[in-house]
Amino acid sequence: MSNISVALNRFGLGGRGASAPPASGLRDSRRWLLAQFDQFDPKPAEIAKRPGGAEGVESLIFYRAERRKVVRAARAEGITGLTDEVRATLRSYRQKARQTYIDDVSARAMTAVASDTPFVERLVYFWSNHFAISAVKPQATEFSGSHEFEAIRPNVLGNFRDLLRDAVLHPGMLIYLDQLQSVGPNSPAGMRRNSRRRADQSQLGLNENLAREILELHTVGVDAGYSQTDVTEFARALTGYTFGGLPQIRRSVPVANGSAFAAAVHEPGARTVMGRRYDAANERQALAILDDLASHPATARHIATKLARHFSADDPPQSLVARLETAFLQSGGDLPAVYRALVEAPEPWAASGAKFRTPWEWTIAAFRAFGRPALSARRFVGLQNQLGQQVWGPPSPQGYPDTAAHWAAPDALIRRVEAADRLSERARIADVEGLARNLFPRAVNQTTLTAIARAESPAQAVALLLASPEMMRR
């Protein structure tokens, strides 16, 4: 691949058919990528008008209040179980959450297609997948977009410490990893509830999901040497982080985006995590642990490996991992410093390092080539589901895999070819060969050009381009 084709496709989201590619030299390509740091808009028009996490919290609390009223009224009449009215209340909430999700996906796609800073947009998607929450969980559906828009985008060019704090304490992450259920057994609220509980009620206690995933996935990684005791102690420190406005929380302090800290739920006492003691009280305790995890050498190694894999090769070169790890540690987690080291490194520019595009990457590259999304918001969501990558819908907190083995299976390729046929019918492109050369400057294969030239119609030529090896890889 040529340098500019690497910049457009491996670092970016694909060229735009109507726009001439930037200068093609390696130095110019690097300068074009780094200049995007000053041009990036964390809150573009399509995203600025979307509701945030606070609105999602308000909506969830309103639904829960309405559901309680309906259930109480039914019980007063001797009715137990799910009545039609309860089901209708639940259905109404889920329909609203689903529509919010669809509109958020549309805003994300429109921003990606129009973006003049595709390298930074790619970094947003990288971090959103790193701090994955999943709309597959019904309670998290309404928060999946706001999590990326509020926690990831504003911090993508900042420090990892701030990104970590905002990402894991956003209401979307709290509800996805069941943090609302985590109550300090010796906290005032826990002791009061457990002393009064009926025989048929379970005892309130810790939920370790958030603590475990922060350690295993978000920071130091599974091989960092922490123990189950560290997970439990961290979970105790995290107790108190919840939603503002919950009826069982009498008093709380707002954190951000609808999250809050309730001291009455926090497990008292000092904590020891990975050999370090934390005496700070209340919300300061978990924040201190998060800050130490953010700067831990194992975190630097974990993040460097994932970035190297994403931008270079499925089996990331250790030389690149070491370079990014050093940049992370020496800069104190300054993310632009790490990105600069990535752009300046030789490994991502190697022709042998082509990455297989995920369904999201392939679809956005196609729409950038056309100049606009060719589908309605609902149909775009459906297309991503059919291609096997629901937006913000990974099957686990680990996020979507970043290797070709997961995306290049024969049945997945067949679905892409079928999608290419459907999308090509909506494209109105006269010079498909010229488009191919524009999208992959000095990098399009002669076999692809010959197939396009022999196509029976412009639509078939577009379909062949969308199904070409150049389009499948970046």
C-alpha positions in Angstrom: 0.0 0.0 0.0 1.1 3.6 -0.6 1.7 5.8 2.4 -1.3 8.0 1.7 -3.5 4.9 1.2 -2.3 3.7 4.7 -3.1 7.1 6.2 -6.6 7.1 4.6 -7.6 3.5 5.3 -5.5 2.0 8.1 -5.3 5.1 10.3 -8.5 6.7 9.0 -12.0 5.6 7.9 -11.4 5.5 4.2 -11.2 8.2 1.5 -14.1 10.3 0.4 -15.0 9.9 -3.3 -15.6 13.6 -3.9 -12.4 14.7 -2.2 -8.9 14.6 -3.5 -6.6 12.6 -1.2 -4.0 14.6 0.7 -0.3 14.7 -0.3 1.1 11.2 -0.7 4.6 11.4 0.8 5.3 9.7 4.2 6.1 13.0 5.9 3.0 14.7 4.4 0.8 11.7 5.4 2.1 11.8 9.0 1.6 15.6 9.1 -2.0 15.2 7.8 -2.8 12.7 10.6 -1.3 14.7 13.4 -2.9 17.9 12.3 -6.3 16.3 13.1 -5.6 16.7 16.8 -6.2 20.5 16.5 -9.2 20.1 14.1 -11.2 17.4 16.0 -14.6 18.4 17.3 -15.6 16.3 20.2 -19.2 17.5 20.0 -20.2 17.9 16.3 -23.7 18.9 15.4 -25.2 15.4 15.0 -23.9 14.4 18.4 -24.5 17.7 20.2 -28.3 17.3 19.9 -28.4 13.8 21.4 -29.6 13.2 25.0 -26.9 12.4 27.6 -26.5 10.0 30.4 -28.4 12.3 32.8 -31.4 12.1 30.6 -31.1 8.3 30.5 -31.0 8.1 34.3 -34.0 10.4 34.5 -35.9 8.2 32.0 -34.9 5.0 33.9 -36.0 6.4 37.2 -39.3 7.6 35.8 -40.0 4.1 34.4 -39.1 2.4 37.6 -41.4 4.8 39.5 -44.3 4.2 37.1 -43.8 0.5 37.3 -43.8 0.6 41.1 -47.1 2.5 41.1 -48.7 0.0 38.7 -47.5 -3.0 40.7 -48.7 -1.4 44.0 -52.1 -0.8 42.6 -52.3 -4.3 41.3 -51.3 -5.8 44.7 -53.9 -3.7 46.4 -56.4 -5.5 44.4 -54.9 -8.9 45.2 -53.2 -9.3 41.8 -49.7 -10.7 41.7 -47.3 -11.3 38.8 -46.9 -9.3 35.6 -50.2 -7.6 34.6 -50.9 -6.3 31.2 -50.4 -2.8 32.5 -47.0 -3.6 33.9 -46.0 -5.2 30.5 -47.3 -2.1 28.7 -45.1 0.1 31.0 -42.1 -2.0 30.3 -42.8 -2.1 26.6 -43.1 1.7 26.4 -39.8 2.2 28.2 -37.9 -0.3 26.0 -39.4 1.2 22.8 -38.2 4.7 23.9 -34.7 3.2 24.8 -34.6 1.5 21.4 -35.4 4.6 19.5 -32.7 6.6 21.5 -30.3 3.8 20.5 -31.2 4.0 16.8 -30.9 7.8 16.7 -27.5 7.6 18.5 -26.2 5.1 16.0 -27.4 7.4 13.2 -25.6 10.4 14.8 -22.4 8.3 15.1 -22.6 7.2 11.4 -23.4 10.6 10.1 -20.4 12.0 12.0 -18.1 9.3 10.7 -19.1 9.8 7.1 -18.7 13.6 7.2 -15.6 13.7 9.4 -12.5 15.7 8.3 -10.7 14.0 11.3 -11.1 10.3 10.5 -7.9 9.3 12.5 -9.3 10.7 15.7 -12.7 9.3 15.0 -11.1 5.8 14.6 -9.4 6.4 18.0 -12.9 7.2 19.5 -14.1 3.8 18.3 -11.0 2.1 19.5 -11.6 3.4 23.1 -15.3 2.9 22.9 -14.6 -0.8 22.2 -11.9 -0.9 24.9 -14.4 0.4 27.5 -17.2 -1.6 26.0 -20.8 -1.5 27.2 -23.4 -3.5 25.3 -26.9 -2.4 24.1 -27.7 -6.1 24.1 -28.4 -5.7 27.8 -31.8 -4.0 27.9 -31.0 -1.7 30.8 -27.9 -0.4 29.0 -29.6 0.2 25.6 -30.4 3.9 26.2 -26.9 4.6 27.6 -24.7 3.0 24.9 -24.5 6.2 22.7 -24.2 8.7 25.6 -21.3 6.6 27.0 -19.3 7.2 23.9 -20.4 10.7 23.3 -19.8 11.9 26.9 -17.1 9.7 28.3 -14.9 8.8 25.2 -15.1 11.7 22.8 -14.2 14.5 25.2 -11.2 12.5 26.5 -9.8 10.9 23.4 -7.1 13.6 23.1 -6.6 14.0 26.8 -4.9 11.9 29.6 -5.7 8.2 30.1 -6.4 9.0 33.8 -9.4 11.2 32.9 -10.6 8.8 30.2 -10.6 5.9 32.6 -12.5 7.9 35.3 -15.2 9.1 33.0 -15.6 5.8 31.1 -16.0 3.5 34.1 -18.0 5.9 36.2 -20.5 6.8 33.5 -24.0 5.7 34.2 -23.9 3.4 31.2 -21.0 1.4 32.6 -22.5 1.4 36.1 -25.7 -0.2 34.9 -24.0 -2.5 32.4 -21.8 -4.0 35.0 -24.4 -4.1 37.8 -22.7 -1.5 40.0 -26.1 -0.3 41.2 -26.5 -3.6 43.0 -23.2 -3.3 44.9 -23.8 -2.2 48.5 -21.2 -2.2 51.3 -22.4 -4.8 53.8 -21.2 -2.7 56.7 -22.4 0.6 55.2 -25.2 2.4 56.9 -27.6 1.4 54.1 -26.4 -2.2 54.0 -26.6 -2.7 57.8 -30.1 -1.0 58.0 -31.5 -3.1 55.1 -29.9 -6.4 56.2 -31.1 -6.0 59.8 -34.7 -5.5 58.6 -34.8 -8.0 55.7 -37.4 -10.7 55.6 -36.6 -14.4 55.5 -37.4 -14.5 51.8 -35.1 -11.5 51.0 -31.5 -11.9 50.0 -28.8 -10.0 51.9 -27.4 -6.9 50.3 -23.7 -7.1 49.5 -21.0 -6.5 47.0 -21.1 -6.9 43.2 -17.6 -7.4 41.9 -18.3 -7.0 38.1 -17.1 -3.5 37.7 -14.0 -3.9 39.8 -13.0 -7.1 38.0 -13.5 -5.7 34.5 -11.6 -2.5 35.3 -8.6 -4.6 36.3 -8.8 -7.3 33.7 -10.0 -5.3 30.7 -9.6 -1.6 31.2 -6.2 -1.2 33.0 -3.5 -3.7 34.0 -4.8 -6.8 32.2 -5.4 -10.3 33.3 -1.7 -11.2 33.7 -0.8 -8.3 36.0 -0.6 -10.5 39.1 -3.6 -9.2 41.0 -5.6 -11.6 43.2 -9.3 -12.3 43.9 -8.7 -10.4 47.2 -7.6 -7.3 45.2 -10.9 -7.6 43.2 -13.0 -7.8 46.3 -11.1 -4.9 48.0 -11.5 -2.8 44.9 -15.2 -3.6 44.7 -15.6 -2.4 48.3 -13.9 0.9 47.4 -16.3 1.3 44.5 -19.4 1.0 46.6 -21.4 4.2 46.7 -21.1 4.9 43.0 -24.7 4.8 41.8 -27.4 6.9 40.1 -28.7 10.2 41.5 -32.5 10.1 42.2 -32.9 6.4 43.1 -35.6 6.1 45.7 -33.5 3.9 48.0 -30.7 6.6 48.0 -31.7 9.4 50.4 -28.7 11.6 49.8 -26.0 11.6 47.1 -23.4 13.8 45.5 -23.5 14.3 41.7 -20.5 12.9 39.9 -21.1 13.5 36.2 -23.6 12.7 33.4 -26.2 11.3 35.9 -23.9 9.3 38.0 -23.7 10.0 41.8 -21.9 9.0 44.9 -23.9 7.9 48.0 -21.8 7.7 51.1 -24.5 5.7 52.9 -23.8 2.8 50.5 -20.0 2.9 50.7 -18.2 0.2 52.6 -16.2 2.0 55.3 -12.5 1.3 56.1 -9.1 1.3 54.4 -8.5 -0.8 51.4 -5.4 -2.6 50.0 -5.2 -3.2 46.3 -2.2 -4.7 44.5 0.0 -4.0 47.5 -0.9 -0.4 48.0 -3.0 0.8 50.9 -5.8 3.4 50.5 -7.0 5.3 53.6 -9.1 7.9 51.8 -12.7 7.9 52.6 -15.9 7.8 50.5 -15.5 8.6 46.7 -11.9 9.6 47.0 -10.9 6.0 47.8 -11.9 4.5 44.4 -10.6 7.5 42.6 -7.2 7.1 44.2 -7.1 3.4 43.1 -8.2 4.3 39.6 -5.4 6.9 39.3 -2.8 4.4 40.4 -4.1 1.8 37.9 -4.1 4.4 35.1 -0.3 5.0 35.6 0.6 1.4 36.3 3.3 -0.1 34.0 1.1 -3.1 33.3 -1.6 -0.7 32.1 0.9 0.9 29.7 1.8 -2.5 28.3 -1.8 -3.6 28.0 -2.9 -0.4 26.2 0.2 -0.4 24.0 -0.5 -4.0 22.9 -4.1 -3.2 21.9 -3.1 -0.1 20.0 -0.4 -1.9 18.2 -2.8 -4.7 17.2 -5.4 -2.2 16.0 -3.1 -0.1 13.8 -0.4 -2.6 12.7 -1.1 -6.3 12.7 -3.2 -9.0 14.4 0.0 -10.3 15.9 1.4 -6.9 17.0 5.2 -6.3 16.5 6.9 -6.2 19.9 9.0 -3.3 18.7 5.9 -1.2 18.3 4.4 -2.3 21.6 7.6 -1.3 23.4 7.6 2.1 21.6 4.0 2.9 22.6 4.5 1.6 26.1 7.5 3.9 26.6 5.5 6.9 25.2 2.7 6.1 27.6 4.9 5.9 30.7 7.2 8.8 29.9 4.2 11.1 29.2 2.3 10.1 32.2 -0.5 8.6 30.1 -0.8 11.6 27.7 -2.7 10.0 24.8 -1.7 12.4 22.0 2.0 11.6 22.9 1.2 7.9 22.5 -0.6 8.6 19.2 2.4 10.6 17.9 4.6 7.7 18.7 2.2 5.4 16.8 2.2 7.7 13.7 6.0 8.1 13.8 6.7 4.4 14.1 7.5 2.5 10.9 5.5 -0.6 11.7 1.9 0.7 10.9 3.1 1.9 7.5 4.3 -1.6 6.4 2.5 -3.0 3.5 2.4 -6.5 5.1 0.4 -5.2 8.0 -3.0 -4.8 6.4 -5.9 -5.3 8.9 -9.2 -6.8 7.9 -12.1 -4.3 8.2 -14.8 -4.9 10.7 -18.4 -4.5 9.4 -18.6 -1.0 10.9 -15.3 0.0 9.2 -16.4 -1.5 5.9 -19.8 0.2 5.9 -18.4 3.6 6.9 -15.7 3.3 4.2 -18.4 2.5 1.7 -20.6 5.5 2.7 -17.6 7.9 2.7 -16.9 6.7 -0.8 -20.5 7.5 -1.8 -20.5 10.8 0.0 -23.5 10.2 2.3 -25.3 7.4 4.1 -27.4 5.5 1.7 -29.8 4.1 4.2 -32.3 5.3 6.9 -31.2 5.1 10.5 -33.3 2.0 11.2 -32.0 0.2 8.0 -28.4 1.1 8.8 -28.8 -0.5 12.3 -30.3 -3.6 10.6 -27.4 -3.8 8.1 -24.8 -3.7 10.9 -26.7 -6.5 12.7 -26.9 -8.6 9.5 -23.1 -8.1 9.0 -22.5 -9.4 12.5 -21.4 -6.3 14.4 -24.3 -4.6 16.2 -23.2 -1.1 17.0 -22.3 -0.9 20.7 -23.4 -4.5 21.0 -20.5 -6.8 21.8 -21.4 -10.1 23.4 -19.3 -9.3 26.5 -17.4 -6.5 28.3 -14.3 -7.6 26.4 -15.6 -5.7 23.3 -15.5 -6.9 19.7 -12.3 -8.9 18.6 -9.7 -7.0 16.6 -8.4 -9.8 14.5 -9.2 -11.1 11.0 -10.1 -14.6 12.3 -13.3 -13.2 13.8 -14.4 -11.2 10.8 -13.2 -13.0 7.7 -15.1 -16.3 8.0 -16.7 -17.4 4.7 -20.3 -16.8 5.8 -19.4 -13.3 6.9 -17.8 -12.5 3.5 -20.9 -13.8 1.7 -23.0 -11.4 3.8 -20.7 -8.5 2.8 -20.9 -9.3 -0.9 -24.7 -9.5 -0.7 -24.7 -6.1 1.1 -22.3 -4.7 -1.6 -24.9 -5.6 -4.2 -27.7 -3.9 -2.3 -25.7 -0.8 -1.6 -24.5 -0.5 -5.1 -28.0 -0.1 -6.4 -28.3 3.1 -4.4 -25.0 4.6 -5.6 -24.9 6.9 -8.5 -21.3 6.9 -9.6 -20.3 7.3 -13.2 -16.5 6.8 -13.0 -16.0 3.9 -10.7 -12.4 3.3 -11.8 -11.6 7.0 -10.9 -13.3 6.4 -7.5 -11.2 3.4 -6.9 -8.0 5.3 -7.6 -9.1 8.1 -5.3 -10.0 5.8 -2.4 -6.7 3.8 -2.7 -4.1 6.2 -4.2 -1.3 4.3 -5.9 -2.5 1.2 -4.2 -5.4 -0.3 -6.2 -4.7 -3.6 -7.7 -4.8 -4.1 -11.5 -7.1 -7.1 -11.1 -9.6 -4.9 -9.3 -9.4 -2.2 -12.0 -9.9 -4.9 -14.8 -13.0 -6.3 -13.0 -14.4 -2.8 -12.7 -13.8 -2.0 -16.4 -15.5 -5.3 -17.5 -18.6 -4.7 -15.3 -21.9 -4.7 -17.2 -23.2 -1.6 -15.4 -22.0 1.2 -13.1 -23.9 -0.5 -10.2 -22.1 -3.8 -10.8 -18.8 -1.9 -11.0 -19.6 -0.3 -7.6 -20.5 -3.7 -6.1 -17.2 -5.2 -7.4 -15.3 -2.3 -5.8 -17.0 -2.8 -2.5 -16.2 -6.5 -2.5 -12.6 -6.0 -3.6 -9.6 -7.0 -1.5 -8.7 -3.3 -1.2 -12.1 -2.5 0.4 -12.1 -5.5 2.7 -8.7 -4.6 4.2 -7.2 -1.4 5.6 
